[in-house]
């Protein structure tokens, strides 16, 4: 409950476009997702995507099976209010990723720009990876963006874990092949910078 209370407070006290990780459009994520999907009915989950506009852009491209998961009810409400009637086309899940389960082979693409680097407890990371491996389809794609080795040590007042493509691959373990990587110097709404590592993996 402590994590949930933290994130509810963040989204109640700040506008969604005034948090440090805000981007008007996740262009790199969108490009990689579109390049990975085989059809408009492919199943995509945005993990920790509460207030992100990625769901808007996927809907605009005609994708019809999108799930957004976030621990914060307030963050999800931001997206639902922004989308209006289009929100009914999306599956919304209010839950922490280490406390949720899905049927095996549920998704074609798993996207995470928000959660994994906050999992400082190895037990939590192990649970996350177990859920990921059971949920992502064979030959499906994982798109994960974490703070890079040059990124901040804390975000939103919480400690984080920084990754390179190599250390992230090692953390995920067997079952994933690294397809490509990219570095992003993200400018926050208040003019500072955060360095992200983006990785695209294929599920073996």
Residue frames as a rotation matrix with the C-alpha (Angstrom) as fourth column:
UNK 1
0.565 0.825 0.000 0.00
0.825 -0.565 0.000 0.00
0.000 0.000 -1.000 0.00
UNK 2
0.220 -0.560 -0.799 2.95
0.348 -0.720 0.601 2.33
-0.911 -0.410 0.036 0.63
UNK 3
-0.794 -0.524 0.309 3.90
0.442 -0.148 0.885 2.40
-0.418 0.839 0.349 -3.07
UNK 4
-0.172 0.818 0.548 0.31
0.916 -0.072 0.394 3.04
0.362 0.570 -0.737 -4.12
UNK 5
0.639 0.417 -0.646 -0.05
0.679 -0.700 0.220 5.91
-0.361 -0.580 -0.731 -1.66
UNK 6
-0.279 -0.835 -0.473 3.17
0.336 -0.547 0.767 7.45
-0.900 0.055 0.433 -2.96
UNK 7
-0.878 -0.125 0.462 2.04
0.474 -0.101 0.875 7.45
-0.063 0.987 0.148 -6.59
UNK 8
0.190 0.973 0.133 -1.50
0.946 -0.217 0.241 8.59
0.263 0.080 -0.962 -5.81
UNK 9
0.454 -0.075 -0.888 0.01
0.518 -0.789 0.332 11.56
-0.725 -0.610 -0.319 -3.97
UNK 10
-0.661 -0.750 -0.034 2.30
0.360 -0.356 0.863 12.36
-0.659 0.558 0.505 -6.92
UNK 11
-0.735 0.380 0.562 -0.58
0.587 -0.059 0.807 12.48
0.340 0.923 -0.179 -9.41
UNK 12
0.406 0.869 -0.283 -2.87
0.904 -0.337 0.261 14.35
0.131 -0.362 -0.923 -7.03
UNK 13
0.411 -0.313 -0.856 -0.26
0.449 -0.747 0.490 17.04
-0.793 -0.586 -0.167 -6.33
UNK 14
-0.553 -0.665 -0.502 1.18
-0.191 -0.486 0.853 17.53
-0.811 0.567 0.142 -9.84
UNK 15
0.536 0.634 -0.558 -0.32
-0.694 -0.047 -0.719 17.93
-0.482 0.772 0.415 -13.28
UNK 16
0.741 -0.193 0.643 0.51
0.309 0.948 -0.072 14.99
-0.596 0.252 0.762 -15.53
UNK 17
0.696 -0.502 0.513 2.64
0.496 -0.181 -0.849 17.23
0.519 0.846 0.123 -17.77
UNK 18
0.526 -0.516 0.676 4.68
-0.655 -0.753 -0.065 18.50
0.542 -0.409 -0.734 -14.79
UNK 19
0.815 -0.363 0.451 6.26
-0.094 0.685 0.722 15.23
-0.571 -0.631 0.524 -13.69
UNK 20
0.046 -0.937 -0.347 9.90
-0.579 -0.308 0.755 14.77
-0.814 0.166 -0.557 -14.66
UNK 21
-0.636 -0.329 0.698 9.32
0.207 0.798 0.566 11.82
-0.743 0.504 -0.440 -17.01
UNK 22
0.403 0.912 -0.082 6.59
0.168 -0.162 -0.972 13.54
-0.900 0.378 -0.218 -19.04
UNK 23
-0.887 -0.460 -0.036 6.84
0.070 -0.213 0.974 13.53
-0.456 0.862 0.221 -22.83
UNK 24
-0.212 0.850 -0.482 4.07
-0.808 -0.430 -0.403 14.78
-0.550 0.305 0.778 -25.09
UNK 25
0.814 0.394 -0.427 4.62
-0.568 0.695 -0.441 11.73
0.123 0.602 0.789 -27.30
UNK 26
0.230 -0.729 0.645 6.77
-0.334 0.563 0.756 8.65
-0.914 -0.389 -0.114 -26.75
UNK 27
0.550 0.071 -0.832 7.98
-0.820 -0.140 -0.555 8.71
-0.155 0.988 -0.019 -30.35
UNK 28
-0.492 -0.810 -0.319 10.73
-0.838 0.540 -0.078 6.13
0.236 0.229 -0.944 -30.01
UNK 29
-0.678 0.325 0.659 8.49
-0.220 0.766 -0.604 3.70
-0.701 -0.555 -0.448 -28.14
UNK 30
0.390 0.907 -0.157 5.74
-0.395 0.011 -0.919 4.18
-0.832 0.420 0.363 -30.71
UNK 31
0.241 -0.372 -0.897 8.09
-0.964 0.016 -0.266 3.58
0.113 0.928 -0.354 -33.64
UNK 32
-0.788 -0.615 0.017 9.43
-0.609 0.777 -0.159 0.39
0.085 -0.136 -0.987 -32.10
UNK 33
-0.386 0.738 0.553 5.96
-0.167 0.533 -0.829 -0.88
-0.907 -0.413 -0.083 -31.23
UNK 34
0.557 0.640 -0.529 4.65
-0.606 -0.122 -0.786 -0.24
-0.568 0.758 0.320 -34.73
UNK 35
-0.028 -0.672 -0.740 7.69
-0.954 0.239 -0.181 -1.98
0.298 0.701 -0.648 -36.17
UNK 36
-0.878 -0.345 0.330 7.05
-0.457 0.809 -0.370 -5.03
-0.139 -0.476 -0.869 -33.97
UNK 37
-0.195 0.908 0.371 3.32
-0.355 0.287 -0.890 -5.54
-0.914 -0.305 0.266 -34.46
UNK 38
-0.895 -0.128 0.428 1.98
0.277 0.594 0.756 -7.83
-0.351 0.794 -0.496 -37.16
UNK 39
-0.390 0.834 0.390 -1.62
0.660 -0.043 0.750 -6.61
0.643 0.550 -0.533 -37.24
UNK 40
-0.427 0.324 0.844 -3.97
-0.425 -0.896 0.130 -3.98
0.798 -0.303 0.520 -35.84
UNK 41
0.682 0.731 0.004 -5.40
-0.391 0.360 0.847 -6.65
0.618 -0.579 0.532 -33.53
UNK 42
-0.157 -0.812 -0.562 -2.04
0.387 0.472 -0.792 -7.45
0.908 -0.342 0.240 -31.93
UNK 43
0.795 0.508 -0.331 -2.19
0.450 -0.128 0.884 -7.21
0.407 -0.852 -0.330 -28.15
UNK 44
-0.229 -0.850 0.475 -0.14
0.225 -0.521 -0.824 -4.49
0.947 -0.082 0.310 -26.45
UNK 45
0.687 0.371 -0.625 0.32
0.702 -0.116 0.702 -3.74
0.188 -0.921 -0.340 -22.76
UNK 46
0.014 -0.630 0.777 1.80
-0.048 -0.776 -0.628 -0.49
0.999 -0.029 -0.041 -21.46
UNK 47
0.320 0.009 -0.947 3.06
0.842 0.455 0.289 -1.29
0.434 -0.890 0.138 -17.96
UNK 48
-0.237 -0.339 -0.911 3.11
0.777 -0.628 0.032 1.78
-0.583 -0.700 0.412 -15.72
UNK 49
-0.752 -0.101 0.651 1.51
0.608 -0.487 0.627 3.76
0.254 0.867 0.428 -18.52
UNK 50
-0.277 0.756 -0.593 -1.11
0.822 -0.133 -0.554 5.48
-0.498 -0.640 -0.585 -16.36
UNK 51
0.452 0.479 -0.752 -1.10
0.147 -0.872 -0.467 9.03
-0.880 0.101 -0.465 -17.71
UNK 52
-0.608 -0.794 -0.007 1.09
0.087 -0.075 0.993 8.42
-0.789 0.603 0.115 -20.77
UNK 53
0.178 0.648 -0.740 -0.15
-0.719 -0.428 -0.548 9.46
-0.672 0.630 0.390 -24.21
UNK 54
-0.845 -0.529 -0.080 1.19
-0.451 0.623 0.639 6.28
-0.289 0.576 -0.765 -25.81
UNK 55
-0.501 0.739 0.450 -2.30
0.543 0.674 -0.502 4.78
-0.674 -0.007 -0.739 -25.66
UNK 56
0.360 0.624 -0.693 -3.69
-0.153 -0.694 -0.704 7.80
-0.920 0.360 -0.154 -27.55
UNK 57
-0.169 -0.542 -0.823 -1.16
-0.900 -0.256 0.353 7.37
-0.402 0.801 -0.444 -30.33
UNK 58
-0.943 -0.135 0.303 -1.78
-0.047 0.958 0.282 3.64
-0.329 0.252 -0.910 -30.64
UNK 59
-0.067 0.988 0.141 -5.53
0.502 0.155 -0.851 4.20
-0.862 0.014 -0.507 -30.87
UNK 60
0.350 0.165 -0.922 -4.94
-0.507 -0.794 -0.334 6.87
-0.788 0.585 -0.195 -33.51
UNK 61
-0.595 -0.646 -0.478 -2.97
-0.774 0.303 0.555 4.30
-0.214 0.701 -0.681 -35.52
UNK 62
0.091 0.784 -0.614 -5.95
-0.856 0.377 0.355 1.94
0.510 0.493 0.705 -35.44
UNK 63
-0.764 -0.386 -0.517 -4.83
-0.092 0.859 -0.504 -0.61
0.638 -0.338 -0.692 -32.84
UNK 64
0.053 0.989 0.140 -7.75
-0.549 -0.089 0.831 -2.19
0.834 -0.121 0.538 -31.05
UNK 65
0.753 0.172 -0.635 -6.37
0.332 0.734 0.593 -4.37
0.568 -0.657 0.495 -28.24
UNK 66
-0.255 -0.820 0.512 -4.49
-0.066 -0.513 -0.856 -2.14
0.965 -0.252 0.077 -25.79
UNK 67
0.637 0.338 -0.693 -4.08
0.649 0.251 0.718 -2.66
0.417 -0.907 -0.060 -22.06
UNK 68
-0.062 -0.626 0.777 -2.76
-0.256 -0.743 -0.619 0.02
0.965 -0.237 -0.114 -19.71
UNK 69
0.490 0.135 -0.861 -1.66
0.704 0.521 0.483 -1.01
0.514 -0.843 0.160 -16.22
UNK 70
-0.329 -0.610 0.721 -0.77
-0.131 -0.727 -0.674 1.37
0.935 -0.316 0.159 -13.42
UNK 71
-0.578 0.043 -0.815 -0.76
0.755 0.408 -0.514 1.26
0.310 -0.912 -0.268 -9.63
UNK 72
-0.881 0.149 -0.450 -2.28
0.117 -0.851 -0.512 4.76
-0.459 -0.503 0.732 -9.46
UNK 73
-0.028 0.959 0.281 -6.00
0.913 0.139 -0.383 5.25
-0.407 0.246 -0.880 -9.92
UNK 74
0.458 0.184 -0.870 -5.38
0.072 -0.983 -0.170 8.98
-0.886 0.015 -0.463 -10.38
UNK 75
-0.571 -0.736 -0.363 -2.86
-0.369 -0.165 0.915 8.40
-0.733 0.656 -0.177 -13.18
UNK 76
-0.753 0.366 0.547 -5.31
0.621 0.668 0.409 6.16
-0.216 0.648 -0.731 -15.03
UNK 77
0.273 0.911 -0.309 -8.05
0.736 -0.405 -0.542 8.74
-0.619 -0.079 -0.781 -14.55
UNK 78
-0.112 -0.403 -0.908 -5.88
-0.283 -0.863 0.418 11.35
-0.953 0.304 -0.017 -16.30
UNK 79
-0.953 -0.300 -0.044 -5.77
-0.140 0.306 0.942 9.18
-0.269 0.904 -0.333 -19.43
UNK 80
-0.469 0.850 0.239 -9.42
0.862 0.500 -0.089 8.19
-0.195 0.164 -0.967 -19.26
UNK 81
0.315 0.578 -0.752 -10.50
0.403 -0.799 -0.445 11.82
-0.859 -0.163 -0.485 -18.95
UNK 82
-0.389 -0.560 -0.731 -8.18
-0.437 -0.586 0.682 12.85
-0.811 0.585 -0.017 -21.79
UNK 83
-0.990 -0.048 0.130 -9.49
0.077 0.590 0.804 10.12
-0.115 0.806 -0.581 -24.11
UNK 84
-0.403 0.911 -0.084 -13.17
-0.879 -0.411 -0.243 10.61
-0.256 -0.024 0.966 -23.33
UNK 85
0.633 0.769 0.086 -15.35
-0.699 0.616 -0.364 8.07
-0.333 0.171 0.927 -25.14
UNK 86
0.363 -0.571 -0.737 -12.24
-0.579 0.481 -0.658 6.43
0.730 0.665 -0.156 -26.65
UNK 87
-0.451 -0.552 0.702 -11.31
-0.891 0.226 -0.395 5.21
0.060 -0.803 -0.593 -23.17
UNK 88
0.418 0.710 0.567 -13.95
-0.694 0.652 -0.306 2.49
-0.587 -0.266 0.765 -23.55
UNK 89
0.817 -0.154 -0.556 -11.78
-0.406 0.531 -0.744 0.90
0.410 0.833 0.372 -26.24
UNK 90
-0.212 -0.977 0.013 -8.94
-0.545 0.107 -0.832 0.29
0.811 -0.183 -0.555 -23.75
UNK 91
0.584 0.261 -0.769 -8.51
0.451 0.683 0.574 -2.27
0.675 -0.682 0.281 -20.97
UNK 92
0.089 -0.494 0.865 -7.48
-0.593 -0.724 -0.353 -0.45
0.801 -0.481 -0.357 -17.78
UNK 93
0.453 -0.021 -0.891 -5.90
0.551 0.792 0.261 -2.29
0.701 -0.610 0.371 -14.86
UNK 94
0.416 -0.283 0.864 -5.29
-0.672 -0.736 0.083 -0.61
0.613 -0.615 -0.496 -11.51
UNK 95
0.987 -0.152 -0.050 -2.63
0.152 0.791 0.593 -2.78
-0.051 -0.593 0.804 -9.87
UNK 96
0.285 -0.958 -0.019 1.02
-0.792 -0.246 0.558 -3.09
-0.540 -0.144 -0.830 -9.01
UNK 97
0.273 -0.179 -0.945 2.91
-0.837 0.440 -0.326 -5.21
0.474 0.880 -0.030 -11.54
UNK 98
-0.770 -0.613 -0.178 4.22
-0.438 0.711 -0.550 -7.59
0.464 -0.346 -0.816 -8.86
UNK 99
-0.722 0.577 0.381 0.66
-0.229 0.320 -0.919 -8.26
-0.653 -0.751 -0.099 -7.66
UNK 100
0.290 0.817 -0.498 -1.05
-0.809 -0.069 -0.584 -9.04
-0.511 0.572 0.641 -10.93
UNK 101
-0.588 -0.441 0.678 -1.23
0.016 0.832 0.555 -12.11
-0.809 0.337 -0.482 -13.14
UNK 102
0.025 0.534 -0.845 -2.35
-0.944 -0.265 -0.195 -12.72
-0.328 0.803 0.498 -16.72
UNK 103
0.852 0.241 0.465 -3.12
-0.070 0.932 -0.355 -15.83
-0.519 0.270 0.811 -18.72
UNK 104
-0.106 -0.949 0.298 -0.04
0.325 0.250 0.912 -17.30
-0.940 0.193 0.282 -20.41
UNK 105
-0.707 -0.322 0.630 0.95
0.677 -0.045 0.735 -15.84
-0.208 0.946 0.250 -23.78
UNK 106
0.200 0.900 -0.388 -1.37
0.742 -0.398 -0.539 -12.84
-0.639 -0.180 -0.748 -23.37
UNK 107
0.700 0.057 -0.712 0.53
-0.142 -0.966 -0.217 -10.08
-0.700 0.253 -0.667 -25.18
UNK 108
0.744 -0.435 0.507 2.43
0.640 0.249 -0.727 -9.52
0.190 0.865 0.464 -28.42
UNK 109
-0.148 -0.771 0.620 4.24
0.280 -0.634 -0.721 -6.44
0.949 0.067 0.309 -27.09
UNK 110
0.578 0.171 -0.798 5.10
0.816 -0.104 0.569 -5.50
0.014 -0.980 -0.200 -23.50
UNK 111
0.063 -0.512 0.856 6.14
0.333 -0.798 -0.502 -1.84
0.941 0.317 0.120 -23.07
UNK 112
0.684 0.084 -0.724 7.64
0.728 -0.127 0.673 -0.40
-0.035 -0.988 -0.148 -19.89
UNK 113
-0.036 -0.674 0.738 9.16
0.353 -0.699 -0.622 3.08
0.935 0.238 0.263 -19.58
UNK 114
0.226 0.381 0.897 8.04
-0.523 -0.729 0.442 3.55
0.822 -0.569 0.035 -15.99
UNK 115
0.870 0.415 0.267 8.38
-0.435 0.391 0.811 0.65
0.232 -0.822 0.521 -13.59
UNK 116
0.748 -0.466 -0.473 11.38
0.425 0.883 -0.197 -1.63
0.509 -0.054 0.859 -13.85
UNK 117
-0.223 -0.929 0.295 14.03
0.267 -0.349 -0.898 0.88
0.938 -0.121 0.326 -12.73
UNK 118
0.035 0.303 0.952 12.02
-0.819 -0.537 0.201 1.53
0.573 -0.787 0.229 -9.54
UNK 119
0.923 0.301 -0.240 12.29
-0.145 0.849 0.508 -2.13
0.357 -0.434 0.827 -8.48
UNK 120
0.107 -0.931 0.350 15.28
-0.854 -0.266 -0.447 -1.92
0.509 -0.251 -0.823 -6.16
UNK 121
0.083 0.009 0.996 14.38
-0.753 0.655 0.057 -5.16
-0.652 -0.755 0.061 -4.36
UNK 122
-0.784 -0.462 -0.415 15.72
-0.621 0.565 0.544 -8.26
-0.017 0.684 -0.730 -6.18
UNK 123
-0.721 0.592 0.358 12.65
0.368 0.767 -0.526 -10.22
-0.587 -0.248 -0.771 -5.05
UNK 124
0.245 0.824 -0.511 10.37
-0.106 -0.501 -0.859 -7.71
-0.964 0.264 -0.036 -6.79
UNK 125
-0.150 -0.373 -0.916 12.46
-0.939 -0.236 0.250 -7.85
-0.309 0.897 -0.315 -9.96
UNK 126
-0.965 -0.210 0.157 12.29
-0.172 0.959 0.223 -11.65
-0.198 0.189 -0.962 -9.93
UNK 127
-0.280 0.944 0.176 8.49
0.432 0.288 -0.855 -11.54
-0.857 -0.164 -0.488 -9.64
UNK 128
0.268 0.322 -0.908 8.25
-0.558 -0.716 -0.419 -8.96
-0.785 0.619 -0.012 -12.43
UNK 129
-0.496 -0.574 -0.652 10.40
-0.860 0.220 0.461 -11.07
-0.121 0.789 -0.602 -14.77
UNK 130
-0.874 0.261 0.411 8.44
0.198 0.961 -0.191 -14.23
-0.445 -0.086 -0.892 -13.99
UNK 131
0.139 0.975 -0.174 5.19
0.221 -0.202 -0.954 -12.43
-0.965 0.094 -0.244 -14.89
UNK 132
0.130 -0.186 -0.974 6.78
-0.812 -0.584 0.003 -11.00
-0.569 0.791 -0.227 -18.03
UNK 133
-0.802 -0.565 -0.194 8.09
-0.574 0.639 0.513 -14.37
-0.166 0.523 -0.836 -19.22
UNK 134
-0.696 0.590 0.409 4.78
0.449 0.802 -0.394 -16.14
-0.560 -0.090 -0.823 -18.69
UNK 135
0.192 0.877 -0.441 2.71
0.236 -0.477 -0.847 -13.35
-0.953 0.059 -0.299 -20.22
UNK 136
0.048 -0.249 -0.967 4.62
-0.799 -0.590 0.112 -12.30
-0.599 0.768 -0.227 -23.34
UNK 137
0.913 0.392 0.114 4.04
-0.233 0.731 -0.642 -14.52
-0.335 0.559 0.758 -26.35
UNK 138
0.065 -0.854 0.516 6.84
0.515 0.471 0.716 -16.55
-0.855 0.220 0.471 -27.89
UNK 139
-0.412 -0.352 0.840 8.36
0.903 -0.280 0.325 -14.32
0.121 0.893 0.434 -30.61
UNK 140
0.767 0.637 0.077 6.71
0.604 -0.757 0.248 -11.34
0.216 -0.144 -0.966 -28.92
UNK 141
-0.109 -0.817 0.566 8.62
0.477 -0.543 -0.691 -8.15
0.872 0.195 0.449 -28.15
UNK 142
0.475 0.100 -0.874 9.65
0.852 -0.301 0.428 -6.39
-0.220 -0.948 -0.228 -24.96
UNK 143
0.070 -0.429 0.901 10.35
0.390 -0.819 -0.420 -2.66
0.918 0.380 0.110 -25.16
UNK 144
0.621 0.068 -0.780 11.90
0.783 -0.076 0.617 -1.41
-0.017 -0.995 -0.101 -21.95
UNK 145
0.166 -0.546 0.821 13.25
0.121 -0.815 -0.567 2.04
0.979 0.193 -0.069 -21.16
UNK 146
0.634 -0.063 -0.771 15.17
0.772 0.109 0.626 2.50
0.044 -0.992 0.118 -17.91
UNK 147
0.878 -0.467 -0.106 17.40
-0.429 -0.865 0.260 5.18
-0.213 -0.182 -0.960 -16.50
UNK 148
0.675 -0.693 -0.254 20.84
0.093 0.421 -0.902 4.71
0.732 0.585 0.349 -18.03
UNK 149
0.238 -0.696 -0.678 24.15
0.955 0.296 0.031 4.50
0.179 -0.655 0.734 -16.19
UNK 150
-0.826 -0.483 0.291 24.33
0.450 -0.875 -0.178 8.29
0.341 -0.017 0.940 -16.60
UNK 151
0.016 0.949 0.316 20.78
0.244 -0.310 0.919 8.77
0.970 0.062 -0.237 -15.33
UNK 152
0.042 0.065 0.997 19.62
-0.786 -0.614 0.073 10.05
0.617 -0.787 0.025 -11.94
UNK 153
-0.891 -0.370 -0.262 20.08
-0.100 0.724 -0.682 8.08
0.443 -0.582 -0.682 -8.73
UNK 154
-0.637 0.751 -0.173 16.57
0.437 0.167 -0.884 8.97
-0.635 -0.638 -0.435 -7.56
UNK 155
-0.828 0.496 0.263 13.28
0.021 -0.440 0.898 9.87
0.561 0.749 0.353 -9.21
UNK 156
0.167 0.954 0.250 10.14
-0.214 -0.212 0.954 11.21
0.962 -0.213 0.169 -7.56
UNK 157
0.232 -0.153 0.961 11.96
-0.948 -0.256 0.188 10.92
0.217 -0.954 -0.205 -4.24
UNK 158
0.867 0.127 0.481 12.58
-0.262 0.939 0.224 7.19
-0.423 -0.321 0.847 -4.69
UNK 159
-0.239 -0.968 0.074 15.82
-0.562 0.200 0.802 5.32
-0.792 0.150 -0.592 -5.28
UNK 160
0.810 0.437 -0.391 16.14
-0.559 0.373 -0.740 3.64
-0.178 0.818 0.547 -8.67
UNK 161
0.186 -0.755 0.628 18.41
0.281 0.654 0.703 1.12
-0.942 0.045 0.334 -10.40
UNK 162
0.346 -0.158 -0.925 20.32
-0.785 -0.589 -0.193 2.30
-0.514 0.793 -0.328 -13.46
UNK 163
0.456 -0.090 0.885 20.97
0.283 0.958 -0.049 -0.04
-0.844 0.273 0.462 -16.41
UNK 164
-0.481 -0.496 -0.723 23.05
-0.729 -0.231 0.644 -0.44
-0.487 0.837 -0.251 -19.52
UNK 165
0.349 0.589 -0.729 21.79
-0.880 0.473 -0.040 -2.73
0.322 0.655 0.684 -22.30
UNK 166
-0.334 -0.580 -0.743 24.21
-0.276 0.814 -0.511 -5.38
0.901 0.035 -0.432 -21.04
UNK 167
-0.979 -0.043 0.200 23.16
-0.205 0.197 -0.959 -5.23
0.002 -0.979 -0.202 -17.40
UNK 168
-0.133 0.991 0.026 19.48
-0.911 -0.112 -0.397 -5.17
-0.391 -0.077 0.917 -18.35
UNK 169
0.216 0.136 -0.967 19.97
-0.689 0.723 -0.052 -8.24
0.692 0.678 0.250 -20.55
UNK 170
-0.715 -0.572 -0.402 21.69
-0.106 0.657 -0.746 -9.96
0.691 -0.491 -0.530 -17.64
UNK 171
-0.767 0.498 0.405 18.85
-0.545 -0.172 -0.820 -9.09
-0.339 -0.850 0.404 -15.30
UNK 172
0.208 0.905 -0.370 16.24
-0.975 0.162 -0.152 -10.52
-0.077 0.392 0.917 -17.67
UNK 173
-0.258 -0.411 0.874 18.22
-0.440 0.856 0.272 -13.74
-0.860 -0.315 -0.402 -18.09
UNK 174
-0.941 -0.121 0.316 17.55
0.172 0.632 0.756 -16.50
-0.291 0.765 -0.574 -20.59
UNK 175
-0.142 0.954 0.266 14.55
0.820 0.264 -0.508 -16.18
-0.555 0.146 -0.819 -22.84
UNK 176
0.823 0.405 -0.397 15.21
0.164 -0.840 -0.517 -12.81
-0.543 0.360 -0.758 -24.47
UNK 177
-0.044 -0.815 0.578 17.38
0.989 0.046 0.140 -11.74
-0.140 0.578 0.804 -27.39
UNK 178
0.043 -0.024 -0.999 18.47
0.206 -0.978 0.033 -8.11
-0.978 -0.207 -0.037 -27.55
UNK 179
0.469 0.251 0.847 17.45
0.861 0.083 -0.501 -6.71
-0.196 0.965 -0.177 -30.96
UNK 180
-0.100 -0.508 0.856 18.53
0.563 -0.738 -0.372 -3.07
0.820 0.444 0.360 -30.67
UNK 181
0.062 0.042 -0.997 19.17
0.942 -0.333 0.045 -0.26
-0.331 -0.942 -0.060 -28.22
UNK 182
0.086 -0.065 0.994 19.04
0.504 -0.858 -0.100 3.51
0.859 0.510 -0.041 -28.16
UNK 183
-0.541 -0.290 -0.789 20.03
0.829 -0.344 -0.441 6.25
-0.144 -0.893 0.426 -25.75
UNK 184
0.248 0.675 0.695 17.77
0.631 -0.657 0.413 9.21
0.735 0.336 -0.589 -25.00
UNK 185
-0.863 -0.406 -0.301 18.62
0.501 -0.609 -0.615 12.48
0.067 -0.682 0.729 -23.26
UNK 186
0.008 0.995 0.100 15.17
0.866 -0.057 0.497 13.41
0.500 0.083 -0.862 -22.03
UNK 187
-0.856 -0.214 0.471 14.46
0.023 -0.925 -0.379 17.03
0.517 -0.313 0.797 -21.19
UNK 188
-0.504 0.675 -0.539 12.09
0.851 0.281 -0.444 17.35
-0.149 -0.682 -0.716 -18.25
UNK 189
0.413 0.763 0.497 9.29
0.801 -0.564 0.200 19.95
0.433 0.316 -0.844 -18.17
UNK 190
0.953 -0.063 -0.298 11.45
0.133 -0.794 0.594 22.11
-0.274 -0.605 -0.748 -15.89
UNK 191
0.810 -0.557 -0.182 14.55
-0.527 -0.558 -0.641 22.15
0.256 0.615 -0.746 -18.10
UNK 192
-0.009 -0.812 0.583 16.75
-0.775 0.374 0.509 19.48
-0.632 -0.447 -0.633 -16.52
UNK 193
0.065 -0.044 -0.997 17.80
-0.865 0.495 -0.079 16.26
0.497 0.868 -0.006 -18.25
UNK 194
0.279 0.021 0.960 17.39
-0.588 0.794 0.154 12.53
-0.759 -0.607 0.234 -17.58
UNK 195
-0.432 -0.520 -0.737 19.27
-0.898 0.321 0.300 9.87
0.080 0.792 -0.605 -19.53
UNK 196
0.484 0.675 0.557 17.35
-0.617 0.714 -0.330 6.77
-0.620 -0.184 0.762 -20.57
UNK 197
-0.821 -0.566 -0.067 18.43
-0.472 0.609 0.637 3.49
-0.320 0.555 -0.768 -22.13
UNK 198
0.350 0.920 -0.176 15.88
-0.862 0.242 -0.446 1.97
-0.368 0.308 0.877 -24.53
UNK 199
-0.792 -0.577 0.200 16.11
-0.465 0.782 0.414 -1.75
-0.395 0.235 -0.888 -25.35
UNK 200
0.321 0.833 -0.450 14.08
-0.947 0.298 -0.123 -3.88
0.031 0.465 0.885 -27.73
UNK 201
-0.693 -0.491 0.528 14.09
-0.550 0.834 0.053 -7.60
-0.467 -0.253 -0.847 -26.93
UNK 202
-0.043 0.670 -0.741 12.50
-0.783 0.438 0.442 -10.56
0.621 0.599 0.506 -28.68
UNK 203
0.204 0.222 0.953 11.01
-0.839 0.542 0.053 -13.37
-0.505 -0.811 0.297 -26.58
UNK 204
-0.663 -0.553 -0.505 12.68
-0.731 0.621 0.281 -16.65
0.158 0.555 -0.816 -27.52
